[in-house]
Amino acid sequence: WVDLGTTDVHGAKQFYGSLFGWTVEDIPMGGGAGNYSILRAGREDVGGLYPMSPEQRASKAPPAWLPYIAVEDVDGTVKKAEASGAKVLSGPIDVMERGRMAVLLDPAGAPFALWKKTGGRAGAGSNGGSGTVSWHDLNTPEPGTARKFYGAVFGWEVQGQDFGGMPYHLFTLDGKPMAGMWPQPMQDLPAGWITYLEAENCLRTVEDVRSLGGRVLLDTLPIPDTGRHFAVARDIQGAAFGILEPQREEVGVGRSGGAMSSQ
């Protein structure tokens, strides 16, 4: 799963709806917290959207996409993460009858969530297509620390890769690609995970980002030997996200419900 905490829900709906054609179902959260909006590409769930809480705003937390990592035991994983240098922001808590979750910061300050399904779907329902989540990259000033942390907590291993002279680190679990990590961080971004959304044409989508009022941080670049292109942008509230073209034979994260996994 992945969701977006934002300062302007209406503006975010318009921006991403125009960019990817998403439709929205609003679900009241209760307690005056507003709605949690389910984002859909066609009939499939892509992720969620919610208004940032007063506490988040007071802490100056920026609008951001948050990835969820599937685990067997949220409480146990929280303890393991804390012992490895993470900070707990919220939880563990039960989300109605659907699952249990917690939100943490890794040792370098990148936020991520844990998820254990107890009812319904494990995560997003989509297996690909325009507007769906296709990959995650970690932008961190401490790649060595991140390598140790995600390995200790989730059992991920790191494989160094070279894409036409561009170094890249691939997180794997039992040989299966989970996510990636840039060896050098983007200076315009804080430590955090970049969620990539699939677009049929990266160049055209980047131009649409600009026309809708977003900001392009990394303009369209080719991924050597794949025929794909990618870019990184900010939406109109400032949340960073990636744009990634599909390819005929997908070599990215294996989708089994839409979440990264430690299982």
Summary of the structure (lengths in Angstrom):
residues: 263
radius of gyration: 17.3
end to end distance: 14.8
largest distance: 52.2
contacts: 840
relative contact order: 0.18
helix: 19%
strand: 43%
